[in-house]
Amino acid sequence: MKRIAVIGSGNMGRALGVRLAQLGHSVMFGARRSQQAEAAATRAGANARAGTNDEASAHGDILIWTIREEDPSKVLENPDLLKGKIVIDLNNRDYSQEVRNGAWFDHAIAEGLQVNAPNALVVKAWNTIAMESFDTDPASLEASNAQTFIAGDSASAKSQVAELSKDLGFKAVDLGSGPAAFRAAEALGDVIRLLMIDGGMGGRAHLTLSQLPEAKLGTIGRRAGSEYK
């Protein structure tokens, strides 16, 4: 059992918190509006309770950061509560104002969050998954090879996020560390939303990584050396 804080109890926060509580983890929902956190905790059942964002942050060893804000001091009265804790950022850019205008790759929300909370262990995860998919039986998700792409500078933090992802039915694909990994993970959230929204594929559209069969025909010749890397 892990102690989990949900910072912001809107759609994604509610979905993840409810499911993780149902799976046996101790969850505290935080919100700016107490009624929102209380409603989520009631839905989640006996393993959940509600409080302020600061109270939730104090409760959790792992924080699910669902607010599209990179500066913790604008969300928490005491941002030092994040020190030493795993902070899972699942946010994506504004779809209409940024994604559709091509504002990709220059910056990631998780990247800014790590800069502003240098003593926290920020991991990007779950941002390619629509909230409805968390309401799916984990065994069914595993059978469909459901995946989440994760990024972060702490291997141990990513390992714990991978464990939580497995509880939910998703295999974690580690993109690595540093700004490039954070930006790549966030860009995948942009890609899937283009497919879901503009492409008309809906919330069940899903990105997965797989390997193609080994090339055995031997008809096209070997790869030549190149100056391009």
C-alpha positions as CSV (number, residue, x, y, z in Angstrom):
1,M,0.0,0.0,0.0
2,K,1.3,3.5,-0.9
3,R,0.2,6.8,0.5
4,I,-1.0,8.9,-2.4
5,A,-2.1,12.5,-2.6
6,V,-4.2,13.8,-5.4
7,I,-3.5,17.5,-6.0
8,G,-6.6,18.8,-7.8
9,S,-9.7,16.6,-7.8
10,G,-11.1,17.3,-11.2
11,N,-11.7,14.6,-13.9
12,M,-8.2,13.0,-14.0
13,G,-7.5,13.4,-10.3
14,R,-10.9,11.9,-9.4
15,A,-10.4,9.0,-11.9
16,L,-7.0,8.0,-10.7
17,G,-7.6,8.6,-7.0
18,V,-10.8,6.5,-7.0
19,R,-9.2,3.6,-8.8
20,L,-6.0,3.6,-6.7
21,A,-8.1,3.7,-3.5
22,Q,-10.1,0.8,-4.8
23,L,-6.9,-1.1,-5.4
24,G,-5.9,-0.7,-1.8
25,H,-3.8,2.4,-1.6
26,S,-4.3,5.1,1.0
27,V,-5.5,8.2,-1.0
28,M,-6.1,11.8,0.1
29,F,-7.9,14.1,-2.3
30,G,-6.9,17.8,-2.2
31,A,-8.7,20.6,-4.0
32,R,-9.2,24.3,-3.8
33,R,-12.9,23.7,-3.4
34,S,-13.5,21.3,-0.5
35,Q,-16.7,20.0,-2.0
36,Q,-14.8,18.6,-5.0
37,A,-12.3,16.7,-2.9
38,E,-15.1,15.4,-0.6
39,A,-17.2,14.1,-3.5
40,A,-14.2,12.3,-4.9
41,A,-13.3,10.7,-1.5
42,T,-16.9,9.6,-1.0
43,R,-16.9,7.9,-4.4
44,A,-13.5,6.3,-3.7
45,G,-14.7,4.6,-0.4
46,A,-13.0,3.6,2.8
47,N,-9.3,4.0,1.7
48,A,-9.8,7.7,0.8
49,R,-10.4,11.0,2.5
50,A,-10.4,14.7,1.6
51,G,-8.6,17.8,2.6
52,T,-6.8,20.9,1.3
53,N,-4.0,20.6,-1.2
54,D,-1.5,21.2,1.6
55,E,-3.1,18.5,3.8
56,A,-3.1,16.1,0.9
57,S,0.6,16.9,0.2
58,A,1.5,16.2,3.8
59,H,-0.4,12.8,3.6
60,G,1.2,11.5,0.4
61,D,4.6,10.0,-0.3
62,I,3.5,10.1,-4.0
63,L,1.6,13.1,-5.3
64,I,-0.5,13.1,-8.4
65,W,-0.2,16.7,-9.8
66,T,-3.3,17.3,-11.9
67,I,-3.1,21.1,-12.0
68,R,-1.5,22.8,-15.0
69,E,0.7,24.9,-12.9
70,E,4.5,24.6,-12.8
71,D,5.0,26.8,-9.7
72,P,4.0,24.9,-6.5
73,S,4.0,28.1,-4.5
74,K,0.9,29.1,-6.5
75,V,-0.9,25.9,-5.5
76,L,0.4,25.2,-2.0
77,E,0.8,27.4,1.0
78,N,3.9,25.4,1.9
79,P,5.6,24.2,-1.2
80,D,8.4,22.6,0.9
81,L,5.9,19.8,1.5
82,L,7.1,18.4,-1.9
83,K,10.6,17.9,-0.6
84,G,11.8,14.3,-1.2
85,K,8.4,13.2,-2.6
86,I,7.5,11.7,-5.9
87,V,5.4,14.1,-7.9
88,I,3.6,12.6,-10.9
89,D,2.8,15.2,-13.5
90,L,0.1,14.1,-15.9
91,N,-0.7,17.5,-17.5
92,N,-0.7,18.4,-21.2
93,R,-0.5,21.7,-22.9
94,D,-3.7,23.7,-23.7
95,Y,-5.0,22.0,-26.8
96,S,-6.7,24.8,-28.6
97,Q,-4.2,27.6,-27.8
98,E,-0.9,25.7,-28.0
99,V,-1.1,22.2,-29.5
100,R,-3.2,23.1,-32.5
101,N,-0.8,26.1,-33.1
102,G,2.2,23.8,-33.1
103,A,3.8,25.0,-29.8
104,W,5.6,21.7,-29.2
105,F,8.9,20.7,-27.8
106,D,10.2,24.0,-26.6
107,H,9.2,23.4,-23.0
108,A,7.4,20.7,-20.9
109,I,5.2,21.4,-17.8
110,A,7.1,18.6,-15.9
111,E,10.4,20.3,-16.8
112,G,9.2,23.6,-15.2
113,L,7.8,21.8,-12.2
114,Q,11.1,20.1,-11.5
115,V,12.9,23.4,-11.8
116,N,10.5,25.0,-9.4
117,A,10.5,22.1,-7.0
118,P,14.2,21.0,-7.1
119,N,13.9,18.8,-4.1
120,A,11.0,16.8,-5.4
121,L,11.3,13.8,-7.7
122,V,9.2,14.7,-10.7
123,V,8.0,11.9,-13.1
124,K,5.9,12.5,-16.2
125,A,3.3,9.8,-16.7
126,W,-0.3,9.0,-17.7
127,N,-0.7,12.0,-20.0
128,T,-1.5,9.9,-23.0
129,I,-4.4,8.2,-21.4
130,A,-8.0,9.5,-21.3
131,M,-9.7,9.4,-17.9
132,E,-12.3,6.8,-19.1
133,S,-9.5,4.2,-19.6
134,F,-8.8,4.1,-15.9
135,D,-12.3,2.8,-15.5
136,T,-11.3,-0.4,-17.2
137,D,-10.4,-3.7,-15.6
138,P,-6.5,-3.9,-15.2
139,A,-6.4,-7.5,-16.6
140,S,-8.2,-6.3,-19.8
141,L,-5.8,-3.4,-20.1
142,E,-2.8,-5.8,-19.7
143,A,-4.2,-8.1,-22.3
144,S,-4.4,-5.2,-24.7
145,N,-0.8,-4.2,-24.1
146,A,-1.8,-0.9,-22.7
147,Q,1.1,1.4,-22.0
148,T,2.1,4.7,-20.4
149,F,5.2,6.6,-21.3
150,I,7.2,7.9,-18.3
151,A,10.2,10.3,-17.9
152,G,12.1,11.7,-15.0
153,D,15.6,12.1,-13.5
154,S,15.1,9.6,-10.6
155,A,15.3,5.9,-11.5
156,S,13.8,4.9,-8.1
157,A,10.9,7.3,-8.5
158,K,10.2,6.0,-12.0
159,S,10.2,2.4,-10.6
160,Q,7.5,3.3,-8.1
161,V,5.4,5.0,-10.8
162,A,5.8,1.9,-13.0
163,E,4.5,-0.2,-10.1
164,L,1.4,2.0,-9.7
165,S,0.9,1.9,-13.5
166,K,1.0,-1.9,-13.4
167,D,-1.6,-1.9,-10.6
168,L,-3.8,0.1,-13.0
169,G,-3.1,-2.2,-15.9
170,F,-0.5,-0.2,-17.8
171,K,3.1,-1.2,-18.7
172,A,5.5,1.8,-18.2
173,V,7.8,2.6,-21.1
174,D,10.7,4.7,-19.8
175,L,11.8,7.5,-22.1
176,G,14.8,8.5,-20.0
177,S,15.7,11.6,-18.1
178,G,16.3,15.3,-18.7
179,P,14.5,17.9,-20.7
180,A,14.4,15.9,-23.9
181,A,12.6,13.0,-22.2
182,F,10.1,15.3,-20.4
183,R,9.4,17.1,-23.7
184,A,9.1,13.8,-25.6
185,A,6.6,12.4,-23.1
186,E,4.5,15.6,-23.2
187,A,4.6,15.7,-27.0
188,L,3.1,12.2,-27.1
189,G,0.2,13.6,-25.1
190,D,-0.2,16.2,-27.9
191,V,0.0,13.4,-30.6
192,I,-2.7,11.3,-29.0
193,R,-5.0,14.2,-28.5
194,L,-4.7,15.2,-32.2
195,L,-5.8,11.6,-33.0
196,M,-8.6,11.6,-30.3
197,I,-10.0,15.0,-31.2
198,D,-9.1,16.2,-34.7
199,G,-8.7,12.6,-35.9
200,G,-12.1,11.6,-34.5
201,M,-10.7,8.4,-32.9
202,G,-12.1,9.2,-29.4
203,G,-10.9,8.6,-25.9
204,R,-10.1,4.9,-26.5
205,A,-7.3,5.8,-29.0
206,H,-4.0,4.7,-27.4
207,L,-0.3,4.8,-28.2
208,T,1.9,1.8,-27.7
209,L,5.5,0.9,-28.4
210,S,6.2,-2.4,-30.1
211,Q,9.0,-4.0,-32.1
212,L,8.6,-5.1,-35.7
213,P,9.7,-8.6,-36.9
214,E,13.4,-9.1,-37.7
215,A,14.4,-8.2,-41.2
216,K,15.4,-11.4,-43.0
217,L,14.8,-10.9,-46.7
218,G,18.3,-9.6,-47.5
219,T,17.1,-7.7,-50.7
220,I,17.9,-4.1,-50.0
221,G,21.6,-4.1,-48.9
222,R,23.2,-3.0,-45.7
223,R,22.8,0.4,-44.1
224,A,25.5,2.7,-45.4
225,G,27.5,5.0,-43.1
226,S,26.2,8.5,-42.8
227,E,27.3,11.9,-41.4
228,Y,23.8,12.3,-40.0
229,K,23.3,11.1,-36.4
